[in-house]
Amino acid sequence: MTSLAEESLLLKKTVILAIFSAAAVVLGIVESLIPLGTFMVPGAKLGLANIMILTCLYFLNGKDTLMLVVLKTLLTAMILGTFSMLLFSLFGALLSFAVMYGLMKISRKRLSLIGISVAGGIAHNIGQLGAAAIVIDSLNIFYYLPVLMIAGVATGIVVGIAVRYLTNALGHMKMFAAFVPED
């Protein structure tokens, strides 16, 4: 039997996940409206939805964040894309999640959120290139990796700065008080 306090905490966590999921999908849709490929790196995106992924990883656990990653990827692909978009997004999102989760576990106090975000951005691009290599049955696509790594660093910095501000602001809210990590 669970106590009222445990049930309240579970309800708060569920509400937080729902809010983060909705925000991640909206950010993904907004990002799709920004024509970055025309003046930046073709295929590169800002990764705005990753703001919510890393914020979730900061406040909640890996299992909850993985659920957010899958929900965000499936919902965004259903709203905006095709099966190939789902494949590329899923490969990138899962590898990015794995890298950021691992870094948060082993280096939370030594690495900044910006550093973890940069690693996640690079991993996302590597995951998407891996999906592309499978689809086209060629590793030649990895020649594009240096360009995407630069894009991953740039977008990772932007996302990391946003996450730093967001986690600081949310950490002061009563709803998030029980989820603020101990330093």
Phi, psi and omega in degrees: 000134181264150180279167178297322179296318178294319179295321178296318178295319178296319178297316178300316180297319179295318179295317179300315178298320179296316179295314179298320179297312180298315180297319180296318179293316179298317178297322177296320178292315178301316180299325181293340180274351181266115184279069182294324185300337182283333181233005179232228181264123178305131180089347181279147176228165179287331181076034184301325180296337179292344173301316182286325180296309182291326176295319177296317179298326179293314185269324186248195183258177182297321180298314179296318181293321177298319177299319177298316180301312182294315178301311181300317182293314180295312182295316180295319179294321179294324182283319190252336197228204184237181178298321181294323176298318178299315181299310181296315181297318182295315178300312181296314183294319182291319178292319178300314178301313182301316181293312181294321178297314179299316179294322178295323181291315187265339188224025184307321184274342182262333181254142176280164175298329178293315178298318179294321179295318178299314178299320178294320178296317178294315180298321179300315180294322177296318178299318179292322176295324176299317177297317179296320179298323178292316183295315182269357178057047179203139176274356181300337180299337181289353172296339180277352185302314181303320179294317180290331176294319177297316178297321179296322177294313182298311181290327177298322178295314180299312180297316180299319178295316179298319180294320179301315178292318182294315180295324177296314181294314181293326180299340178270356180271143182302321182299330184263354186306318182287347185253357180292124181293149177279135179275000000 
